Amino acid sequence: MIKLIKSQEPDVLAQNGKQWTSDLMGYVKTGSKIPEGIKNKYNHPDIKRALINETHGKCMYCESYISAVAPEHIEHYRPKAVYPEKTFEWNNLGLACPWCNIKKNDSFDETCAIVNPYIENPDDFFISLGTFVYHKPNNKRAELTEGLLELNRPELIEGRKHILDNIRPLLDRYANETNPSLKQLIKDNIKKEMEDDKPYSMCVRALVKALTDIK
């Protein structure tokens, strides 16, 4: 999990969000069945496109690339089933892989909320050690997030291992290279693998920091 920056609200949501919310809450308050065309307006292509861009196409929680294996799920940080009034709230929307989305489901505890990478820095809550992401000691919210979303499930460990194994030869080359120009070139390539748009960049950054002087 890495820190994310919320992008500008898409025009279609800025222009229609209040009306969509009003229409939805009208059904909620009367207990009537909500038509699919009313409750799923957040799936508008412009909204999903903006979310994909701001998350680099990765799950906001586990950092897996999503579209290569499954359709992206628009995630409601505060579940829409519990907070229907936040169904179309831009700051409540993110992007999640199906696994994290299913694991989180409608769980939400205001007294011990899962970590929100849009408004908090995950580095304050988690530490990456090799292919594992651990919650920091005595941090209940991080512990809940790690456990609820299963941030060390086998598929993630395997995916992280693949990425880390690919970058290790670059780290060896960087450590052993004596030519300044070539060393800089290798350094630049390593830094590219640490960027926000790369999968499991939290784990990559931790490995690079542990083994080199690259920041």
C-alpha positions in Angstrom: 0.0 0.0 0.0 1.3 3.4 -0.9 0.2 7.0 -0.5 -2.3 8.1 -3.1 -3.4 11.5 -4.3 -7.0 12.2 -5.0 -7.5 13.7 -8.5 -10.0 16.3 -9.6 -13.6 15.1 -9.4 -14.9 14.1 -12.8 -17.3 16.6 -14.4 -20.1 14.0 -14.7 -20.0 13.4 -10.9 -19.6 17.1 -10.0 -22.6 18.0 -12.1 -24.8 15.1 -11.2 -23.7 13.7 -7.9 -26.1 15.6 -5.7 -29.1 14.6 -7.9 -28.0 11.0 -8.0 -27.7 11.0 -4.2 -31.1 12.6 -3.9 -32.7 10.0 -6.2 -31.0 7.1 -4.4 -31.9 8.3 -0.9 -35.5 8.7 -2.0 -35.6 4.9 -2.4 -33.6 4.2 0.7 -35.9 6.3 2.9 -39.0 4.5 1.7 -37.5 1.1 1.8 -38.2 0.6 -1.9 -36.1 -1.6 -4.2 -33.5 0.6 -5.8 -33.3 0.3 -9.6 -29.9 -0.8 -10.9 -29.8 2.3 -13.1 -30.0 4.5 -10.0 -27.6 2.8 -7.6 -24.9 2.0 -10.0 -24.3 5.4 -11.6 -20.9 5.6 -10.0 -19.8 3.0 -12.6 -19.8 5.8 -15.3 -16.8 5.3 -17.6 -15.5 8.8 -16.8 -15.5 8.1 -13.1 -13.8 4.7 -13.5 -11.2 6.2 -15.8 -10.3 8.9 -13.3 -9.9 6.3 -10.6 -7.7 4.1 -12.8 -5.5 7.1 -13.5 -5.1 8.1 -9.9 -4.3 4.6 -8.7 -2.2 3.7 -11.8 -4.5 0.8 -12.4 -3.5 -0.8 -9.1 -5.6 -1.9 -6.1 -5.6 0.9 -3.6 -4.9 -1.6 -0.9 -2.6 -4.5 -2.1 -1.0 -2.7 -5.1 -1.8 -5.5 -7.6 -2.4 -4.6 -11.2 -6.1 -5.3 -11.7 -7.1 -5.3 -15.3 -4.7 -8.1 -16.3 -6.6 -10.6 -14.3 -10.1 -9.1 -13.6 -12.3 -6.1 -14.1 -11.5 -3.2 -11.8 -14.0 -2.7 -8.9 -14.9 0.8 -7.8 -14.4 0.7 -4.1 -16.4 2.6 -1.5 -14.1 3.2 1.4 -17.1 3.6 3.6 -19.4 0.9 2.3 -22.4 2.1 0.3 -24.6 -0.5 2.0 -23.9 1.1 5.3 -23.5 4.7 4.1 -25.8 5.0 1.1 -25.5 8.8 1.2 -21.8 8.4 0.3 -22.4 6.3 -2.8 -21.5 9.1 -5.1 -19.1 11.0 -2.9 -15.8 11.4 -4.8 -13.6 11.3 -1.7 -15.2 7.9 -0.8 -14.4 6.3 -4.1 -11.3 4.3 -5.0 -10.2 1.3 -7.0 -9.8 -2.2 -5.6 -9.0 -5.7 -6.9 -11.9 -8.1 -6.6 -10.2 -10.0 -3.7 -9.6 -7.0 -1.5 -13.1 -5.7 -2.3 -14.7 -9.0 -1.4 -12.7 -9.4 1.8 -13.5 -5.9 3.0 -17.2 -6.3 1.9 -19.4 -4.1 4.1 -17.1 -4.2 7.1 -16.4 -0.8 8.6 -15.7 0.2 12.2 -15.6 4.0 12.8 -13.6 3.4 16.0 -11.0 1.2 14.2 -11.3 2.0 10.5 -9.0 0.4 8.0 -6.2 2.5 6.6 -7.1 4.9 3.9 -4.1 5.5 1.5 -5.8 8.7 0.2 -5.7 10.6 3.5 -3.0 8.7 5.4 0.5 7.6 4.7 0.7 3.8 4.8 4.3 4.0 5.8 3.0 5.2 9.2 1.1 2.0 9.6 3.0 -0.8 7.8 6.5 -2.0 7.2 7.6 -4.2 4.3 10.0 -7.0 4.9 10.8 -8.9 1.8 7.6 -10.3 0.3 5.6 -9.5 3.4 3.8 -6.4 4.6 3.4 -6.2 8.4 1.4 -3.9 10.6 3.5 -1.8 13.0 3.3 -2.9 16.7 0.4 -1.6 18.8 -1.4 -0.2 15.7 -4.9 -1.7 15.8 -6.0 -0.1 12.6 -3.1 -1.4 10.7 -3.5 -4.9 12.3 -7.2 -4.9 11.2 -6.3 -3.8 7.7 -3.7 -6.5 7.3 -5.9 -9.2 8.6 -9.2 -8.2 7.1 -7.7 -7.8 3.6 -5.3 -10.6 3.9 -2.4 -8.5 2.7 -0.1 -11.5 2.9 -2.2 -14.0 1.1 -0.2 -16.5 -1.0 -1.0 -14.8 -4.4 0.4 -11.5 -3.2 3.5 -13.1 -1.7 4.1 -14.9 -5.0 3.5 -11.7 -7.0 5.9 -9.7 -4.8 8.5 -12.3 -5.0 8.4 -12.2 -8.8 8.9 -8.4 -8.8 11.7 -8.5 -6.2 13.5 -11.3 -8.0 13.5 -9.3 -11.2 15.1 -6.3 -9.6 17.8 -8.0 -7.6 20.2 -8.4 -10.5 19.9 -4.6 -11.0 20.8 -4.1 -7.4 23.8 -6.3 -7.7 25.0 -4.5 -10.9 24.6 -1.2 -9.1 26.6 -2.3 -6.1 29.4 -3.6 -8.3 29.6 -1.0 -11.0 32.6 1.4 -10.9 32.0 3.4 -14.0 30.1 6.5 -12.9 28.0 6.9 -16.1 26.9 3.3 -16.2 26.2 3.3 -12.5 23.9 6.3 -12.9 22.1 4.6 -15.8 21.5 1.5 -13.6 20.4 3.8 -10.7 17.9 5.5 -13.0 16.5 2.1 -14.1 16.1 1.0 -10.4 14.3 4.2 -9.6 11.8 3.6 -12.4 11.0 0.3 -10.7 10.2 2.2 -7.5 7.7 4.6 -9.0 4.1 4.7 -8.0 2.8 3.0 -11.2 4.8 -0.2 -10.6 3.2 -3.1 -8.8 4.1 -3.7 -5.2 6.2 -0.5 -5.1 6.1 -0.5 -1.3 8.0 -3.7 -1.2 10.4 -2.7 -4.0 11.3 0.6 -2.2 11.9 -1.2 1.1 14.3 -3.7 -0.6 16.1 -0.9 -2.5 16.5 1.1 0.7 17.8 -1.9 2.6 20.4 -2.8 0.0 21.5 0.5 -1.5 21.9 4.2 -1.0 19.1 4.9 -3.5 16.2 7.0 -2.3 
